Amino acid sequence: MMELIDIEATALRAKIGAGKVTPVEILDSCIARIEATNPILNAMVELRLEKARDEAVHAERAVVAGSDLGSLHGLPVAVKEAENVEGLRTTKGSPLYANVVAARDCGMVASIRRAGAVIVGKTNVPTLTNGLTTDNPIYGLTRNPFDLERTCAGSSGGAGVALAARMVPLATGSDTGGSIRGPASVNGVVGLRPSPGLVPSEDRPLGWSVMTVLGPMARNVADTRLLLKGMMSNDDRDPFSGMADTALRESAENIDLGTLRVAVSDDLGIVEVTDTVRATFRAKVAQFSGAFGSCNWAAPEMAGIHEVYLKLRSLVHMTRYEAEHLADPSGLSPQSRTDLRRGAGMTARDAADALAAHTEIFRRFQSFFKDIDILITPGRTQPFYSLDQIDTANARLAEEEAAGTNDLWAGRGNINAPITMMAHPALTMPAGKSPEDGLPFGIQIVGPYRGDGFLLGVCRALENYFATKRDLMPPLADISAYGL
């Protein structure tokens, strides 16, 4: 039986505005779903239900009074644990920060509050938001609702699971090397890595780096756009703020897929891809390529981008932790220790060469986009790992880190990180299931530089097209398995 919390966010917002449903009724449905599914899935880790109810009551009164309503008025939203929500812990899944309680909202949370959102709580992350799946010693393991013994990915894995299980209609995420796009792919939801600065962040230690961004996650493209507009603001603490795509200020673009020039690539010419993922992606492309004006197999020249990504990521990590953690990294995850070791071993020449190579590859990428409108790749290129396989990989990583030998192997299969470095908006959306295991299969759609509004319009049109193709329809997690 469909409950209120199963309805898409845009429809719920319309019902609130028309007085057909109240924010309190929606919140009650949200809480009931969390109570039923979260004990098994462990997606929501910090809850503020009493305060959320007070906010929902206030939102309901505003509707009755005929007040101006924000774009997110009365909608429950979950926030990624690593972002500050006043009065809640921000541990980043690490004992290093186990007792940190936020004194105030971060700028992004303040923005969605101004848009009328009801903050329900926070979603789980890997230790220090860096890991192969969402698991940490503070909150424990988050499980994928499609298969409890498979990864939900990270670092926005809790957000992806909360959406897939329909605990909340909207959730925030953050993305460096694919932390929004990876969980969206494996949980059958939508996640947008927006252009840097579109959602400002006052907390990034390297403000001029394009690597880490905040972004929206939802169950469909329209809801993703709705949350993005609520997250957007101008904030002079972020050097990239104010460079927003003005199209997002207007109504959603209507895109005719038949006018688009599309490039598709299963590996970008540089990424390791399993035979199964490659075959599945090619089968999906065969089903949707005819919708476009042209659709050709082509890849930009991105040789060297893995090394650039890992070196520049190390600079981010070196500035992210306090000096005592750099001196004694025992409390950090193996992945973070590897980043710090790599960074400590870099010279100024190494950093300069990485920055120069980054610029050269970026310029080649812009030349590639002169002849296309969008680029489509798989959402992931490696297997849908089981938790046992994750444990084995983590053990290998820890051994190699202890020996000081781990360097590049973990990045070669990541098709999201190269796109990160180009600073283009990229959205991952479901394209049915993988025939091998019946689990969600996502695709990554990359838009033009600072073309967030255009990208969302394309993806909404593509989502509508997928709805007419049985093998491309978004999968739905069977939460009845959890006693509902």
C-alpha positions, 0 to 999 in steps of 0.5 A: 500500500502506498503511503504519503512518504512514497510520493515524490517530493514535487507532488508532496510540495504541491499537495502542501500548497493546495492544503490537501496534505499537511507537513505533520501528516507527511512527517508522521509517514516519514517517521513510521517508515524510518522506524520500520526499516532503519533498524535493519538498514541503518541509514539514519544515524542522528535523529531530531524527531521532536524538533522536526515535529515542532517544525512541521507544526509551524509549517502547517500553521503557515499554510493555514495562515496563507503565508508565503511558502518556500520551495521546500516548505514542509518537506522532510529532508535528511542531511549527510552526517558530515555536515553541521546541523545545530544540536546534532553530532558531526562525527564524520564516522570517526572516533576522532570527532565522536564528541563534536556537536554542531553549535550552528547549521552549516550554510547549506543547511541554513539555506534549505531551512530558509526554503522551508525544509523540515530537517529529520536527521542525518545519514550515515557515512564511512569513516572520515567520509572515505571508504568502499562502503558506508561503515564506521566505528561510531554508527556501524554498517549501512546495508543496501535495501536491494541486497542486504549483503551488498555495498551501498557505496559511499560516502553518501551511502546513508543518503542513498539508502534512506531514499531507496527505502523511501524513509525520506523524499530528499537528502543532501550529499557531498561528492569528491571522487563520486560520493554522491554518484556512486551511492546513487548508482548502486541504490537506484536513485538520482544524485547530482554533483553540481558545478563548484560553488552552486551550493556554497560551502564555507568549510572546504579547507582549499576553497579554490579546489574544484574537488569537493562539492555539496549536492542533492540526492532524490528519487527522481530528477525533478525532486533533485532539481527541487532540492538543488534550488533550496540548497543554492545560495550566494555565500562570499565564504566560498570563492566559487559562489555566485557563478550559478547557472541562471537557468536554475532560477527559471522554470525547468528546461524542456529539452528535445532529446532529438536535437542532442549530440551525445558521446558515450564511453564505457571507460573514458579511455582510461578506466578499468571496467569489468566485462559484465559492466561493459556489456550491460552498459552497451546493452543499455546504450543500444536501447536509448541511443535512438532517442538522440539526434546523434549518439557516437562512441567517443572519449576525451583525452584524459591520460594522466588524470588518475595521478592528478586526482590522487595527488591533488586529493592528498593536498585536500586531506593534508589540510582537512585534519588538525596538526596532531592527526597528521603527526599521529595518523593512527586514528585515521582510516587506511585510505586517509593515511595513504592520502597523507603519506602520499601528500607528505612525500610530494615536493613542490615540483610534484604539486606544480606538475599535477596542477599543470597537468590538471589544467591541460586535461581540463582544456582538452576536455573543453575542446571535446565538449565543443562537438557534443552536448552531453557525455554518458558513461556507466555510473560505476565500472566495478562489480556490485561488491558483496560486504565480504569482498569489501572486507577483503579489499579493506584488509588489503588496503590496510596491509598495503598502507602499513607497508607503505606500498599502496598508491594507485590501484584503488583509483583505476576503476573509478569513472567518477573521479576523472569527471570530478576534476573537470568541474562539469556538472554530472548526474547519476540516474537509474537505467533499470537493472543489471541482468547479471544480478538484478540489482540497480544499474546507473548511468552518469550523464555529464553536462557542459561546463556550468550547464547545471540547468541544461543537464537537469533538463536533459536528464528529466527528458531522458528519465521520461524516455526511460519510463517507456522502456521496461528494461530502463525503468527505475528499480524499486527496493522491496521494503516489504521484506522488512516486515511492512 
